Amino acid sequence: MSTKEQPDSSDPWQDCLDHCAITDVGMRRANNQDNLRVVIAANEENWKSQGHLFIVADGMGAHAAGEKASEMAVRSVPHHYQKYIDKSPPESLKLAIHETNNEIHERGESNAEFHNMGTTICALTLLPQGALLGHVGDSRVYRFRADTIEQLTFDHSLVWEMKRHGKLKTPEDEEAIPKNVITRSLGPNAEVEVDLEGPFPIQIGDTFLLCSDGLSGQVSDLIIGATLSLLDPETAASFLRDLANLTGGPDNVTVIIAKVTGDQLTTNREDNGAFTVITETDNDTGSALFYALGGVLALAGGVLAMTLSSQLPGLITLGLGVLSGLTGFIRPMFSSNESVSQKIGGKPFGEGPYSRTNCKITSDVLNEIISLVKRVREAHDRSTEQFDWQHFDELCVAGAEYQQRGDFAAAFLQFAEAISFMMTQFRST
């Protein structure tokens, strides 16, 4: 069963951003422990302060614990992120993830049914300064641009950590390590290390993809990138879900795709990497200064009145002290805190991208899709159900004709449509 997320938005910004979110239980799981959230800024002012927010969380834990942990993550991170609107987006996002970790951990410690529950989290914000990411675990964020797909997050998994430290020398070494062992997650521990990545400059045509390992563990970066290059976000999300399920579907599958279609979201040179921090002046500090000045003047006035032959200077000074004290008392009643903004910049967070794959549609890419078409055929041979194979065969014939003419992109589209057509029928049984 699949579900699609309806974005939280009173103004969907359809003229500059095309996005789709989908989550699916997969082929072998009884329940879906993945969750997702899309929060589109309601207006330009909100976008400039905190951007558009996209989140994928992949829960872990027996019974309903993993589902609860990921549900808490996608609910709490946006809440805390918006709560810290007075801070810069990197600060807000990191604090939001830390606070969410505390909440999941406390829930796990207080309820035996949820003990040691956890979840991954990958959060993407599209801001005037660029694409900013907060990340824990092995759910991923990619960016597709100009025939290249880049993985912007580092997998917090045993395999990736061992590779980072030079412990895996050969492909055989890597194959020997379980790929589902993660080294960080939200919830099991009271403290968690949160990775920030970016900001990465945004251009028109950039396509960002967030996913759980139910997709990335089953479908290669090459095919993911090729899909993003040819299909619109909604069609691409459904097709990638189909590919993950076609190749076994051993896990829940969650995908969010966001494509930049208008220059309203592109990063200009002035904004690139420069975050604005808004702070409020404290009127209590100003009042305290008036109180202090009033006290000093009153004391000086008293001394002058007792030491000088004329009491007039002392009385004047004392009067100024009283006036200053009254100003400190009255001032807060007629003034409000003032906002002061300043820009902070510096080196980007993190070391991403961590991989780059050229995914131009070639004969090799097409052959990989054709191998998946053959899997669909094998499923037919094993099935006793009656399906409409005529349209599937027509699409495959058209794909083969394009392939012979060397139009690999058109052939890819035909074979992709054939796969999705049959997977839709399989899901309906």
Residue pairs with C-beta under 8 A, 6 or more apart in sequence:
1 24
1 25
1 32
2 22
2 23
2 24
2 25
2 238
2 241
2 427
3 22
3 23
3 24
4 20
4 21
4 22
5 21
5 22
5 23
5 36
5 37
5 38
5 256
7 19
7 21
7 38
7 39
7 40
8 38
8 39
8 40
9 39
9 40
9 41
9 42
10 42
10 43
11 40
11 42
11 43
12 40
13 40
13 41
13 47
13 52
13 262
13 264
15 261
15 262
15 264
16 260
16 261
16 262
16 263
16 264
16 265
17 40
17 52
17 126
17 258
17 259
17 260
17 261
17 262
17 265
18 232
18 233
18 258
18 259
18 261
19 38
19 40
19 54
19 233
19 256
19 257
19 258
19 259
20 233
20 234
20 236
20 237
20 256
20 257
21 36
21 38
21 54
21 237
21 255
21 256
21 257
22 237
22 238
22 241
22 254
22 255
22 256
23 32
23 34
23 35
23 36
23 252
23 253
23 254
23 255
24 32
24 214
24 241
24 244
24 245
24 252
24 253
24 254
25 31
25 32
25 252
26 32
26 214
26 244
26 245
26 249
26 250
26 251
26 252
26 253
27 245
27 248
27 249
27 250
28 248
28 249
28 250
28 251
29 250
29 251
29 252
31 64
31 67
32 67
32 252
33 58
33 59
33 60
33 61
33 66
33 67
33 70
33 252
34 56
34 57
34 58
34 59
34 70
34 212
34 214
34 252
34 253
34 254
35 56
35 57
35 59
35 67
35 70
35 71
35 73
35 74
35 254
36 54
36 55
36 56
36 57
36 74
36 210
36 254
36 256
37 53
37 54
37 55
37 74
37 75
37 77
37 78
38 52
38 53
38 54
38 55
38 256
39 52
39 53
39 54
39 78
40 52
41 47
41 50
41 51
41 52
44 264
47 127
47 128
48 127
48 128
49 85
50 81
50 82
50 85
50 89
50 92
50 125
50 127
51 89
51 125
51 126
51 127
51 128
51 132
52 125
52 126
52 258
53 78
53 81
53 123
53 124
53 125
54 123
54 124
54 125
54 126
54 208
54 210
54 256
54 258
55 73
55 74
55 77
55 78
55 121
55 122
55 123
55 124
55 210
56 120
56 121
56 122
56 139
56 210
56 211
56 212
56 254
56 256
57 69
57 70
57 71
57 73
57 74
57 119
57 120
57 121
57 122
57 139
57 186
58 70
58 119
58 120
58 137
58 138
58 139
58 212
58 213
58 214
58 252
58 254
59 65
59 66
59 67
59 68
59 69
59 70
59 71
59 73
59 117
59 118
59 119
60 66
60 69
60 117
60 118
60 119
60 120
60 182
60 185
61 68
61 69
61 114
61 116
61 117
61 118
63 113
64 113
65 108
65 113
65 114
65 115
65 116
65 117
66 117
66 118
66 119
68 107
68 114
68 117
69 104
69 107
69 108
69 114
69 117
69 118
69 119
69 186
69 187
70 119
70 120
72 100
72 103
72 104
72 107
72 119
73 100
73 104
73 119
73 121
73 186
76 96
76 99
76 100
76 103
77 96
77 97
77 100
77 121
77 123
77 134
78 96
79 96
80 92
80 95
80 96
80 99
80 100
81 92
81 93
81 96
83 96
84 91
84 92
84 95
84 96
85 92
86 278
86 279
86 280
87 95
87 277
88 275
88 276
88 277
88 344
89 125
89 127
89 129
89 132
89 275
90 132
90 196
90 275
90 349
91 277
93 123
93 125
93 132
93 134
93 196
94 134
94 194
94 196
96 134
97 121
97 123
97 134
97 136
97 186
97 192
97 194
98 192
98 194
100 121
100 186
101 136
101 186
101 187
101 189
101 191
101 192
102 190
104 117
104 118
104 119
104 186
104 187
105 187
105 188
105 189
105 190
107 114
107 117
107 187
108 114
108 115
108 116
108 117
108 118
108 187
108 188
109 115
116 187
116 188
117 187
117 188
118 185
118 186
118 187
118 188
119 137
119 185
119 186
119 187
120 136
120 137
120 138
120 139
120 156
120 182
120 185
120 186
120 212
121 134
121 135
121 136
121 137
121 139
121 186
122 133
122 134
122 135
122 136
122 137
122 139
122 140
122 141
122 153
122 210
123 133
123 134
123 135
124 131
124 132
124 133
124 141
124 208
124 210
124 258
125 131
125 132
125 133
126 202
126 208
126 258
126 260
126 265
127 199
128 267
128 268
128 271
129 199
129 267
129 271
129 272
129 273
129 274
129 275
130 198
130 199
130 200
130 201
130 202
130 267
130 271
130 272
130 273
131 143
131 152
131 198
131 199
131 200
131 201
131 202
131 206
131 208
132 196
132 197
132 198
132 199
132 349
133 141
133 152
133 153
133 195
133 196
133 197
133 198
133 350
133 352
134 194
134 195
134 196
135 141
135 153
135 154
135 156
135 194
135 195
135 196
135 197
136 156
136 184
136 185
136 186
136 192
136 193
136 194
136 195
137 156
137 182
137 184
137 185
137 186
138 155
138 156
138 157
138 160
138 182
138 213
138 216
139 153
139 210
139 211
139 212
139 213
139 254
140 151
140 152
140 153
140 155
140 209
140 210
140 211
140 213
140 216
141 151
141 152
141 153
141 197
141 208
141 209
141 210
142 149
142 150
142 151
142 152
142 208
142 209
142 210
142 211
142 221
142 224
142 225
143 149
143 150
143 152
143 200
143 206
143 207
143 208
143 209
143 353
144 150
144 206
144 207
144 208
144 209
144 225
144 228
144 229
144 359
145 203
145 205
145 206
145 207
146 205
147 225
147 229
147 358
147 359
147 360
148 225
148 356
148 357
148 358
148 359
149 221
149 222
149 224
149 225
149 228
149 356
149 357
149 359
150 352
150 353
150 355
150 356
150 357
151 221
151 352
151 353
151 354
151 355
152 197
152 198
152 200
152 352
152 353
152 354
153 195
153 197
153 352
153 354
154 160
154 164
154 195
154 350
154 351
154 352
154 354
155 182
156 182
156 183
156 184
156 185
156 195
157 179
157 180
157 181
157 182
157 183
158 177
158 178
158 181
158 182
158 183
159 168
159 174
159 177
159 178
159 179
159 181
161 183
162 168
162 177
163 174
167 173
168 174
168 177
179 217
180 213
180 217
184 192
184 193
185 192
186 192
195 349
195 350
196 349
196 350
197 348
197 349
197 350
197 352
198 348
198 349
198 350
198 352
199 267
199 272
199 273
199 348
199 349
200 348
200 352
201 267
201 272
202 260
202 265
202 266
202 267
203 260
203 266
203 267
204 260
204 261
204 262
204 263
204 266
205 259
205 260
205 261
206 259
206 260
207 228
207 233
207 257
207 258
207 259
207 260
208 257
208 258
208 259
209 224
209 228
209 255
209 256
209 257
209 258
210 254
210 255
210 256
211 240
211 253
211 254
211 255
211 256
212 251
212 252
212 253
212 254
213 251
214 244
214 249
214 250
214 251
214 252
214 253
214 254
215 224
215 240
215 241
215 244
215 253
215 254
215 255
216 224
217 250
217 251
218 243
218 244
218 247
218 248
218 249
218 250
218 251
218 253
219 240
219 243
219 244
219 247
220 368
221 355
221 357
221 359
222 357
222 359
222 365
222 368
223 243
223 359
223 365
223 368
223 369
224 240
224 359
225 357
225 359
226 359
226 361
226 365
226 412
227 236
227 239
227 240
227 243
227 416
228 236
228 257
228 359
229 359
229 360
229 361
230 236
230 361
230 409
230 412
230 413
230 416
231 239
231 413
231 416
232 259
233 257
233 258
233 259
235 420
236 257
237 255
237 256
237 257
238 420
239 416
239 419
239 420
240 253
240 255
241 253
241 255
242 419
242 420
242 423
243 372
243 419
244 253
245 253
245 423
246 372
246 375
246 376
246 419
246 423
247 372
247 375
260 266
273 345
273 346
273 348
274 343
274 344
274 345
275 343
275 344
275 345
276 341
276 342
276 343
276 344
277 341
277 342
277 343
277 344
278 339
278 340
278 341
279 339
279 340
279 341
279 342
280 337
280 338
280 339
280 340
281 337
281 338
281 339
281 340
282 337
283 331
283 332
283 335
283 336
283 337
284 332
286 328
286 331
287 328
287 329
287 331
287 332
288 328
289 328
290 324
290 325
290 327
290 328
290 331
291 324
291 325
291 328
291 329
293 321
293 324
294 321
294 322
294 323
294 324
294 325
294 326
294 327
294 328
295 321
295 325
296 321
297 317
297 318
297 320
297 321
297 324
298 317
298 318
298 321
298 322
298 325
299 321
300 317
300 321
301 314
301 315
301 316
301 317
301 318
301 319
301 320
301 321
302 314
302 318
303 314
304 313
304 314
304 317
305 311
305 313
305 314
305 315
305 318
306 314
308 314
359 365
361 408
361 409
361 412
362 408
363 403
363 408
365 408
365 412
366 403
366 408
366 411
366 412
366 415
369 412
369 415
369 416
369 419
370 415
372 415
372 419
373 396
373 399
373 415
373 418
373 419
376 392
376 418
376 419
376 422
376 423
379 422
379 426
380 387
380 389
380 422
385 429
387 422
387 425
387 426
388 425
389 422
391 421
392 418
392 421
392 422
395 414
395 415
395 417
395 418
395 421
396 414
396 415
396 418
398 414
399 411
399 412
399 413
399 414
399 415
399 418
400 411
402 408
402 410
402 411
402 414
403 411
